[in-house]
Amino acid sequence: MGEKASDPEAPTVASQHVESTGSSSDRQEISSNAEVAKEWSRDVAKTDKGVRSNTKLKNPLAGLTREELFRDIEEFAKDKDLEHILDDLKRGALVSQDPRAFEQLDELSEGDKELLRREKSHRWSQPFMMYFMTILCAGSAIVQGMDQTAVNGAQEYYFTEFNVTNTWQQGLLNGAPYLCSALIGCWTTAPLNRWFGRRGCIFISCFVSFAASFWMAAAHTWWNLFLGRLLLGFAVGAKSTTTPVYGAECAPANIRGALVMMWQMWTAFGIMLGYIASVAFMDVTHATIPGFNWRLMLGSTAIPPFFVCIQVYFCPESPRWYMLRNRYHDAYDALCKLRPSGFQAARDLYYIHAALKIEERLREGKQLWREMFTVPRNRRAAQSSFFVMFMQQFCGVNAIMYYSSSMFRTAGFDLRTALVVSLGCGITNWIFALPAVYTIDTFGRRNLLLTTFPLMALFLLFTGFSFYIPDLTPRTACVATGIYLYMIVYSPGEGPVPFTYSAEAFPLYIRDVGMSFATATTWGFNFVVSLTWLPLQEAFTVQGAFCWYAAWNVFGWVFCYFCLPETKALSLEELDQVFSLPTREHAAHYRAMLPYYVKKYLLRADVPPQKELYDYE
């Protein structure tokens, strides 16, 4: 299992999520022509041999003389039989060395410069195939979201039909996909991508999702339904780790981050569609087919993967995957479809090639799983990634996503109204996920979590205690209001932050392994939440269950404040510095800063600025 996950082709959510998340710092890294930064600490210098190479990977062409660069390109073109585009390769490499200085390059024609100016000023002016590929990735995210929430309404019917009354059995049935995803789906990504490519993995996962939808819709026993949901979990794991990477590897750097963030947005849209399916089919009956309504709810999830399967092979394969197979002609052809001109395609082809060479050297001779936990810098990144992924589940969101209809019925709504009000949760989640593309790079990952954790705790407490209200109308109104307010603050915080943060935290040479670990963490604890909510509600009452997750949000705020570093707008070497600092020193600094924050933000006092924890140069 470890060997599979460490495969350099494993596209765990961010093998290229990515070389850049699209933040301003990443774009500056690509354009930087500065000298390699100093070693940040003795700890890094002694233990993390990959740091300096990791730093160089920010721009593998920086520092080369023109003669060295052209000699390397000529050898590359001859070796890969690309001599017919040699001139484009040379001009493109000169631009890649320092993209901001292209106006001073005499080798570029005015047409070349105009293409580069337009690339900067009209970043969403892209070839048709780029938009077509974006639609594919959005469709795959919709599949993901709809698979998660169609069960919300369906369970209200199939528990009764199959006489599933034990709460642990109910939780196991609902959580089965995430169990399979954590144990199998996330770890089969590497071989699937190695054998079938990015498109092939997406096709297989969506085909499995398509088949599982019919299996679940046709189930005649709870065991049969359980097996269908287990099968669905295989698709969930492979699809969630491959699709964002495919989009990132195909997209140009200036829109890559936005496209990757769209995964969260369109997953939220799919979540909303799952609720819509529950409302749309709740009254549908059939004279001879029992449970026809819930079968349609689960069967409707076959529609999005059907269209993804049809579309996927009309899109080009990932150029990076072709290059890993030494199929450079195919990689160039794919880039020509995804870039406005052959010159820009050649530029990106050689840049990716140079980055891959360094990435291969970084991995050579390393036991990646061991290094993730024995190298202090990597271990702290794993700790932080584990925390944000764990808290994405234990903030309580998926208890609401999967069981909101049951919650609303407990509050006093009838089934029809409960399903409609649950739809409002999905709509709220999607609408407030839209600004995340802006807020995550504006306010920072840590600040978003520090702001939203206490608010989520507050609204969970409000919702839980609302169940004590004796009168039906105010009780149902307060429960619905509390859950809606909770979804509003979740969507820009623990919604988009975990995958973005985890993708940035790990050094490039172990990013695949790190993201396999992070992705398995989120799906594993997703299973725990879906399995335990109903038994928890039975043991603690619904009020106690909400207070349980409110307490976890309080814990999340405390851990985030003292132990979670910020990663927004940091270069690779700055991230090395951040994660090289011992956690106890990070916690000690922010403990000492508490009086300052209280005076400044709570008492609104005029206080002098304090010394920063990190001194970036």
C-alpha positions, 0 to 999 in steps of 0.5 A: 500500500505504501509503495502504491501511494508513493508512486510519482504518478499518484495524483492524490489531490494535489500532486499538482494541486498542485505545484501551485494553488493559484495563489499570488506567491506561487505565480511569483515563484514561477517568475522569480529569477532570484538566487536560491534562498539560504537554509532556514534552520539547522534542523532542516539542513541536517534532516531534510535533504530535499529542501534545497532541491525543493526550493529550486523546483519553484523555477527549474530554469532559473539561474541557467545561462542562455548558452546552458539553456539552449544546449539543454533544449537542443539535446531535449529536442533531439532526444524527444524527436521534437526538433520541428518545434526547436525554435518555439522551445527556445523562445518559450524557455526564455520566457519561463526563466523570467515571465515578467521580463518577456518585453525585453527579449529580442528573440520574441516577435511582436506576435509572441509578445501580444500572446503573452500580454493577452495571457496576463490581461485576459486570463479567462480567454482560453481555447474551447478545449480548456473550457470543455475540460473544465466542464468535465472536472465540474461534472466529476465534482457534481457526481461526488456531491450528489453521491454524498447527499442523495442518501439523506432523503432515501434513508427515511424510506429504506430503513423502514422497508428493510426493517433496519432499526439498529442505529449502528446498522443504520450508520454502517449502511450510510457510511459504507462508501467512506469506509471503502474510500478510506481503505481502498479507493484512495490507495488504488489511485496510483495503479489506476493512473499508471495503467489507464491515465488520468482520463481512464481513472476518471472514466473507471470511477464514474462508470463504477459510480454509474453502476453502483447507482443502479445497484443501490436502486435495485437492492432488495435487502439491506445487505444488497444495498450495503454492498452497492454502497461499498462499491460506490466508495471505490469510485468516491476515493479514486475520483476525488483524488484524480479529478482535481489533479487532472484539471491542475495538470491541464490548466495554465498557471494563471488560472490553475488555482481557481480551477482547483478551487472550483472542485469544492464549489461544484461538489457543493452544487452536487450536494444541492442536487442530491437534496433536490432529488430527494424532494423531487421523488418523495411522492413518486410511487409505483403499483408493483415496485415497493419503495419506488421513490427512494430507488429513484433518489439513489438511481438519479445519481447515475445521471451525472457520471453517465455524462462524464463517461461520455465526455471524458475521452473527448478531452485531451489526456494530462500532458504531464502523464504523457511525459511520465510515459515518455510520450512527448509528441502526445504531450505537445499535441495535448498542450496545443489543444489546451493553449492558445498557440503552439509557442505557449504549448512548447513553453509549458512542455519544456518547463514541465519537463524540467520540473519533472527531472528535478522531481524525479531526483528528489524521490530517488533513493528515498523511503517516502513514507518513512521520511514523512514521519521521521523528518521533523519538517515533514512530520509537522506538515503531516500533523497540520494536514491531519488536523484540518482534514480531521476537523473537516469531519468532526466540525459536524458538517457531514452529520448534518449533510447525511442526517438533516432530514432526520434532525428536522423530523426530530424537531417536529417537521413532517417528512415532506417539510423536512426534505424541503428544509434539507434542500435549503441546507444544500442551497445555502452550502453552495451559495456560500461556497462561491466566495471561497475562491476569493476569501481563501487567498485574501484572509488566509487559511488559519484566519478563516478557521480561527473565525469560523470554528467559534461560530460553528460551535455557537450555532451548533449549541444554538441548534442543540438547545433549540430542541428544548423549546416546548412549542413546535413552531419556534422550535422548528424555526430555531433548529432550521435557523441554527443549521442554516447559519452553521452552513453559512460559516462552514462553507468559506472555512472548513469547506475549502481550507483542508485540501488547499492547506494539505496541498501546500504543506508537504514538500514536493518530493513527498506531496503524493504520499502526504496527500494520500495520507490526508485524503484517507484521513478525511474519508476515514473520519467521514465514515466515523461521523456517518456511522456514529451520529445515530448511536450518538443521538440515541445515547446523548439525545439530540441536544447532547449530540450537537453539543458533542460536535460543538465541543470539537469546534472549540478544540479545533479553535484552540489547536488552530490558534496554538499549533497551526501555521499559516501557509497563505502567500508563502513560497516553498522555502518560506514553507520550509521555515514555517514547518521547521519551527518546533510546535512548542515554539509556535504555541509559546509565541501565540500564548505570549500574543494572547494579551496583545490580541485581546487588547487589540481586537476585543478591547479595541485598544491602541497597542504597538505592533509585536514582533513577527514569529517568522522573519522572511527574507 
